[in-house]
Amino acid sequence: MAIASSNQSNTGTASSQTKTDYAAFSMLTTLFFVWGFLTSLNDILIPHLKSIFDLNYAEVMLVQFAFFSSYCVFALPAGKLIDAIGYKKAMVGGLLIMAAGAFLFIPAAMVPSFPFFLTALIVLAAGMTVLQVSANPYVALLGPERTAASRLNLAQFFNSFGTTVAPKVGGLLILGAAAPLAAAEMQKLAPDALQAYRLGQAATVKTPYLIFGAVLIALAVIMALFKLPTIRSAEASKETVGRDTIWRHPHLLLGALAIFVYVGAEVSIGSFLINYFNQPFIANLSLQAAAGYVAYYWGGAMVGRLLGSGLQQFIRANVLLGLFALVAGALVCASMLTFGHVAMWTIIAVGFFNSIMFPTIFTLSIEGLGPLTADGSGLLVAAIVGGAIIPLAQGAIADRIGIHHAFFLPVICYLYIAFFGFRGSKHA
């Protein structure tokens, strides 16, 4: 394996190097922060759009369905794109596509139209997909293989920092500027008054997403000018790749399912927290006040990733993953069986144990793939579609049995992740 500090495209058939490039790693952490921030803003958009368009839980979960379905659609093509143009150019392209999606929020708010908002989210997520398919394996390959999980956990710390900050910022800029009406009050409005109300409420997203789009373009320019190292595999050859496929690696396939259920569980919990804390039998908080507590959920993941990166120096990554999954499942059960602040804080605590799951599953799944790393990364990122399907299913369940007990779905997800950690992640 060789690594060159140039702007050349790599072939995507990379393997890790023996020494971590800290300058490149520092640059990459900025991208992790950005996509964490923008992903977490969905948790703010959900109650906001639910109020504007008078949607039920299943309908409003189309926000997450539209966003995370994009991963399934665009992830495998993104892996091929990396093979063709290299990690760096793919990352720059991903940032520009994300900027286009952010700018689409402005006309969506001017209409206003729920399908238009979903379209903007799809474009934003398409760019984020390209960014994740390229940045996650790049960080894993940017140093020794034995510390790949620890390194990716540290990078994901900055992702969690973004998800922690976003609810506070979004709650202030979007929910803080809104004055939602109750569903019964909305039904009393005349058509013209209802349209004027929706225009006023939707307008609160225009300025924030205009700023986000401008920041993404600036980051794309900086990334284009930054001299990232080009990772190559000296051993890889087209003949080797031709004899092997990602479908011949069971640990990768089991890992893809683990990513599917992990993202589904994490997003399901995060998506329902504001409405959950709004319930009289949980915390009886206003939507804006509840948004502030969502930051603790994502903040727990941030702290957990920092501590987890250190713990993985002493505890095998797969064992730590299994233990964290079991505790997360137990905490969700505790929230379902209790009320008030006990139910609130036990569900918030799940964030800490979510912390190491994505980076650890990811690195365990791409171990030993060699020249298939980019394609394997594409499959894993495609599995993020779990964030579309599982929240939608939980929304439908919540409409039938109530939001409190609909959390049994994430519990099932955590049990599978524990299995993957203890057994499924092993490979020849």
C-alpha positions in Angstrom: 0.0 0.0 0.0 1.2 3.5 -0.8 0.0 6.9 0.0 0.8 10.1 -1.9 0.1 13.6 -0.8 -1.5 14.9 -4.0 -4.8 15.9 -5.6 -4.9 12.8 -7.8 -7.9 10.6 -7.8 -7.5 7.2 -6.2 -9.0 4.1 -7.6 -11.1 3.4 -4.5 -9.2 0.1 -3.9 -7.6 1.4 -0.7 -6.1 -0.2 2.3 -5.0 1.5 5.6 -1.6 3.1 6.1 0.8 2.5 8.9 0.7 6.1 10.3 -2.2 8.4 10.8 -2.2 11.6 8.8 -3.5 14.0 11.4 -3.8 17.1 9.1 -6.1 15.2 6.8 -8.0 13.7 9.8 -8.6 17.2 11.2 -10.0 18.4 7.9 -12.3 15.4 7.7 -13.8 16.0 11.2 -15.3 19.2 9.8 -17.4 17.2 7.4 -18.5 14.8 10.1 -19.7 17.8 12.2 -21.6 19.3 9.2 -23.6 16.2 8.3 -24.4 15.5 11.9 -25.7 19.0 12.4 -27.9 18.8 9.3 -29.2 15.3 10.0 -30.2 16.3 13.6 -32.2 19.3 12.3 -34.7 16.8 11.0 -35.8 16.3 14.6 -36.7 20.0 14.7 -38.4 19.9 11.3 -40.6 17.0 12.3 -42.7 18.7 15.0 -42.6 22.0 13.0 -44.0 20.5 9.8 -46.4 18.3 11.8 -47.9 21.5 13.1 -47.9 23.5 9.8 -49.5 20.8 7.8 -51.6 19.1 10.6 -50.0 15.7 10.0 -50.3 12.5 12.1 -47.2 10.6 13.3 -47.0 8.2 10.3 -47.4 11.1 7.8 -44.7 13.3 9.4 -42.3 10.4 9.5 -42.2 10.8 5.7 -39.5 13.4 6.6 -37.2 10.7 7.8 -38.4 8.3 5.1 -37.5 10.7 2.3 -34.2 11.7 3.9 -32.9 8.2 4.7 -34.3 6.5 1.6 -31.9 8.6 -0.4 -29.1 6.6 1.2 -30.4 3.4 -0.3 -30.8 5.0 -3.7 -27.5 6.8 -4.0 -25.1 4.9 -1.8 -24.0 2.1 -4.2 -23.7 4.6 -7.2 -21.6 6.8 -4.8 -19.2 3.8 -4.2 -18.8 3.5 -8.0 -18.2 7.3 -8.2 -15.4 7.0 -5.7 -13.8 4.3 -7.8 -13.9 6.6 -10.8 -12.9 10.0 -9.4 -11.4 9.3 -5.9 -12.4 10.2 -2.4 -11.5 13.9 -2.5 -13.5 14.9 -5.5 -16.5 12.8 -4.3 -16.4 14.7 -1.0 -16.4 18.1 -2.8 -19.3 17.0 -5.0 -21.2 15.8 -2.0 -20.9 19.2 -0.3 -22.2 21.0 -3.4 -25.2 18.7 -3.8 -26.0 19.2 -0.1 -25.8 23.0 -0.7 -28.4 22.7 -3.5 -30.7 20.7 -1.2 -30.4 23.4 1.5 -31.3 26.2 -1.0 -34.4 24.2 -2.1 -35.9 24.8 1.4 -36.4 28.4 0.4 -38.9 27.9 -2.4 -40.5 25.0 -0.4 -41.2 27.5 2.4 -42.5 30.1 -0.1 -45.2 27.7 -1.5 -45.5 26.2 1.2 -45.6 22.5 0.3 -44.9 19.4 2.3 -43.9 17.4 -0.8 -41.6 20.2 -1.8 -39.9 20.0 1.6 -39.5 16.3 1.1 -37.9 16.9 -2.3 -35.4 19.3 -0.7 -34.6 16.7 2.0 -34.0 14.1 -0.7 -31.5 16.3 -2.5 -29.7 17.2 0.8 -29.5 13.5 1.7 -28.2 12.6 -1.7 -25.2 14.9 -1.2 -24.8 13.6 2.3 -24.8 10.0 1.0 -21.8 10.8 -1.3 -20.1 12.4 1.6 -20.6 9.5 4.0 -19.6 6.8 1.4 -16.3 8.6 0.9 -15.5 10.1 4.3 -16.2 7.1 6.6 -13.9 4.6 4.8 -11.3 7.4 4.2 -11.0 8.0 7.9 -10.8 4.2 8.6 -8.0 3.9 6.0 -6.1 7.0 7.1 -4.0 5.0 9.7 -3.3 1.6 11.0 -6.1 -1.0 10.7 -5.9 -2.0 14.4 -6.9 1.6 15.4 -9.5 2.1 12.7 -12.5 1.7 15.0 -11.0 4.1 17.5 -10.2 6.6 14.8 -13.6 6.5 13.3 -15.2 6.8 16.8 -13.1 10.0 17.3 -14.3 11.4 14.0 -17.9 10.5 14.9 -17.4 12.5 18.1 -17.5 15.6 15.9 -20.5 14.2 14.1 -22.2 13.9 17.5 -21.1 17.5 18.4 -23.0 18.6 15.4 -26.1 16.6 16.4 -25.9 18.1 19.9 -25.7 21.7 18.8 -28.3 21.4 16.1 -31.4 21.0 18.3 -30.5 24.1 20.3 -29.8 26.1 17.2 -32.8 24.7 15.3 -35.1 25.1 18.3 -34.1 28.8 18.6 -34.1 29.7 14.9 -37.1 27.6 13.7 -39.3 26.6 16.6 -38.5 29.8 18.6 -39.6 32.0 15.7 -42.8 29.9 15.2 -46.2 30.3 16.9 -48.0 27.0 16.2 -51.7 26.6 16.6 -53.5 23.6 17.9 -55.0 21.3 15.4 -58.5 22.3 16.5 -57.7 26.0 16.0 -56.3 25.4 12.6 -59.5 23.6 11.5 -61.5 26.7 12.3 -59.4 28.9 10.0 -60.8 30.0 6.6 -58.8 28.7 3.6 -57.1 32.1 3.0 -56.2 32.5 6.7 -54.9 28.9 6.8 -52.7 29.5 3.8 -51.4 32.8 5.4 -50.7 30.9 8.7 -48.8 28.2 6.9 -46.7 30.7 4.9 -45.8 32.5 8.1 -44.8 29.3 10.0 -42.9 27.8 7.0 -40.9 31.1 6.5 -38.9 30.4 9.7 -36.8 27.8 7.8 -35.7 30.1 5.0 -32.9 32.1 6.7 -31.4 29.1 8.5 -31.2 27.0 5.4 -29.9 29.9 3.3 -27.0 30.2 5.8 -26.4 26.4 5.8 -26.2 26.4 2.0 -23.7 29.2 1.9 -21.5 27.4 4.6 -21.6 24.2 2.5 -20.4 26.0 -0.6 -17.6 27.6 1.4 -16.6 24.1 2.8 -16.6 22.6 -0.7 -14.1 25.3 -1.9 -11.9 24.8 1.1 -11.9 21.0 0.6 -11.1 21.4 -3.1 -8.0 23.5 -2.2 -6.9 21.3 0.7 -4.2 18.7 -0.2 -5.6 15.5 1.0 -3.4 12.4 0.7 -4.4 9.9 -2.0 -4.7 6.4 -0.7 -3.8 3.6 -3.0 -3.5 -0.1 -2.8 -0.3 -1.4 -4.3 -1.5 -5.0 -4.0 -4.9 -4.5 -5.6 -5.5 -5.4 -9.2 -8.5 -5.6 -11.5 -8.0 -9.4 -11.6 -8.2 -9.6 -7.8 -11.3 -7.5 -7.7 -12.9 -9.6 -10.5 -12.5 -12.8 -8.5 -14.2 -11.4 -5.4 -17.4 -9.5 -4.6 -18.9 -7.9 -1.5 -21.6 -10.6 -1.5 -18.9 -13.2 -0.5 -18.2 -11.6 2.8 -20.9 -12.6 5.4 -19.6 -10.2 8.1 -20.2 -7.3 5.7 -23.7 -8.4 4.9 -24.5 -8.9 8.6 -22.9 -5.6 9.3 -25.2 -3.9 6.7 -28.2 -5.3 8.5 -26.7 -4.0 11.8 -26.3 -0.5 10.3 -29.9 -0.7 9.1 -31.4 -1.5 12.5 -29.0 0.8 14.4 -29.8 3.9 12.3 -33.4 3.0 12.4 -33.4 2.7 16.2 -31.4 5.9 16.7 -33.5 8.0 14.3 -36.8 6.6 15.6 -35.9 7.6 19.1 -34.5 11.0 18.1 -37.5 11.7 15.9 -40.1 11.1 18.6 -38.3 12.8 21.5 -39.9 16.2 21.2 -43.4 14.9 20.9 -42.6 12.3 23.6 -41.5 14.9 26.1 -44.5 17.0 25.1 -46.8 14.3 26.5 -48.5 15.1 29.9 -47.6 11.7 31.4 -43.9 12.1 30.4 -42.6 15.7 30.9 -45.4 18.0 29.7 -42.9 20.3 28.0 -43.6 22.8 25.2 -42.2 21.8 21.8 -39.4 24.5 22.1 -38.5 23.4 25.6 -38.5 19.8 24.6 -36.2 20.5 21.7 -33.6 21.7 24.2 -33.6 18.3 25.9 -33.1 16.5 22.6 -29.6 18.0 22.7 -28.8 15.8 25.8 -29.7 12.7 23.8 -27.2 13.6 21.0 -24.8 15.0 23.6 -24.7 11.6 25.3 -23.6 10.1 22.0 -20.9 12.8 21.7 -19.5 12.0 25.1 -19.8 8.3 24.5 -17.8 8.4 21.3 -15.0 10.3 23.0 -14.9 7.8 25.9 -15.5 4.8 23.5 -12.5 5.8 21.4 -10.4 5.4 24.5 -12.1 2.2 25.8 -11.5 0.5 22.4 -7.7 0.8 23.1 -8.3 -1.8 25.9 -11.5 -3.6 25.1 -12.2 -5.4 21.8 -14.4 -3.3 19.6 -16.9 -6.1 19.0 -17.3 -6.9 22.7 -17.8 -3.2 23.6 -20.4 -3.0 20.8 -22.4 -6.0 22.2 -22.4 -4.6 25.7 -23.5 -1.1 24.7 -26.3 -2.6 22.6 -27.7 -4.6 25.5 -27.6 -1.6 27.9 -29.3 0.6 25.3 -32.1 -1.9 24.9 -32.6 -2.2 28.6 -32.9 1.6 28.9 -35.5 1.8 26.2 -37.5 -0.9 28.1 -37.1 1.1 31.3 -38.6 4.2 29.6 -41.5 2.2 28.3 -42.3 0.8 31.7 -42.1 4.1 33.6 -43.5 7.7 33.5 -42.5 11.3 34.2 -38.8 12.2 34.4 -37.7 8.6 34.9 -39.1 7.8 31.5 -37.6 11.0 30.0 -34.1 10.5 31.3 -33.8 6.8 30.6 -34.6 7.4 27.0 -32.2 10.3 26.9 -29.5 8.0 28.3 -29.8 5.7 25.3 -27.8 8.3 23.4 -24.7 7.6 25.3 -24.8 3.9 24.5 -25.7 4.6 20.8 -22.4 6.4 20.6 -19.9 3.8 19.4 -22.4 1.7 17.4 -22.2 3.2 13.9 -18.4 3.6 13.6 -17.7 0.3 15.3 -20.2 -1.6 13.1 -18.7 0.2 10.1 -15.1 -0.7 10.8 -15.9 -4.3 11.8 -17.8 -4.7 8.6 -15.1 -3.4 6.2 -12.3 -5.3 7.8 -10.4 -7.4 5.3 -12.2 -6.1 2.2 -9.1 -4.6 0.6 -9.9 -3.5 -2.9 -13.6 -3.9 -2.2 -13.6 -1.3 0.5 -15.3 1.5 -1.5 -18.1 -0.9 -2.7 -18.5 -2.3 0.8 -18.8 1.2 2.2 -21.5 1.9 -0.4 -23.5 -1.1 0.8 -23.1 0.0 4.4 -24.2 3.5 3.7 -27.2 2.2 1.7 -28.2 0.3 4.8 -28.8 3.7 6.5 -32.2 3.4 4.8 -33.2 1.8 8.1 -33.6 5.4 9.2 -36.4 5.7 6.7 -38.2 2.5 7.3 -38.1 1.9 11.0 -39.3 5.4 12.1 -42.1 5.2 9.6 -43.1 1.8 11.1 -42.8 3.2 14.6 -45.0 6.2 13.6 -47.7 3.8 12.3 -47.5 1.8 15.6 -47.6 5.0 17.7 -50.8 6.1 15.9 -52.4 2.8 17.0 -51.0 2.0 20.5 -49.6 5.4 21.5 -46.2 6.9 21.5 -45.1 5.5 24.9 -45.1 1.8 24.0 -44.2 2.1 20.3 -40.5 2.1 21.4 -40.5 -1.7 21.6 -39.3 -1.5 17.9 -35.9 0.0 18.8 -35.5 -2.7 21.5 -35.6 -5.4 18.9 -33.0 -3.5 16.9 -30.6 -3.3 19.8 -30.9 -7.1 20.4 -29.7 -7.7 16.8 -26.8 -5.3 17.2 -25.7 -7.2 20.3 -25.8 -10.4 18.3 -23.6 -8.8 15.6 -21.1 -7.6 18.1 -20.7 -10.9 19.9 -21.0 -13.3 16.9 -21.9 -11.8 13.5 -18.8 -9.5 13.2 -16.4 -12.4 13.1 -14.8 -13.2 9.7 -12.1 -15.5 8.3 
